[in-house]
C-alpha cells in the first residue's frame, strides 16, 4: 500500500532529486501547496503573492521506508532553521513545511522536530511549519525530473548536486541499488 508525504524545503528540484533516489519511493512530483490561489502557475508562486510553497509529493511504500525515515532525510537535505529561505532562494515559496495528511503524520512530524531540537542538531531553532495539506497542485511538466534532465546546468551543479551528495553521505543505506 502506498502512502504520500508532502514536504517543502526550498526549491522543489532539490527535494525531488534527493527523494527519487530512496528505496521504497515510487514517485516524486513537484508542485505547490499551502496557498490561497487555485491552480497556481510557477510564475505566480515565484511572485510570493499566492501563499504557496514549492513542495514535493513523495509516494512511498511504508514497508520499505517509513514516513519518519523520509523526515530524517528531509531534515538532512535542507536547513529547517531559515525562515522563508534556502540559500539564495528567498521568499515564502521556499519556506520549510511538512504538510500532513493524517493525525499519524502530524504526530510523527511534531515528534521528529522535538527530537531534533532536543539533540541540538542545529544551532538555531527549527522554523519548519507543520500544517494540514489542503490541496496539492502538480507543477508544470518542465519542472518534473529536473535534476536528472539538467545535471550540467549551473543551478543543478551548484545547489542540487551538493544536497544529493549530502543525502548519499548520510543515508547511503536508504538509496536504491
ABEGO torsion letter per residue (X at the ends): XBBBBBBBBEBAAAAAAAAAABBGBABBBBBBBGBABBGBBAAAAAAGAAGBBBBBBBBBBAAABBAAAAAAAAAAABBAABBGBBEABBEAAABBBBBBABAAAAAAAAAAAAAAAAAGABABBBABBBBBBABBBBBBAAABGAAAAAAABAAAAAAAAAAAAAAAAAAAAABBX
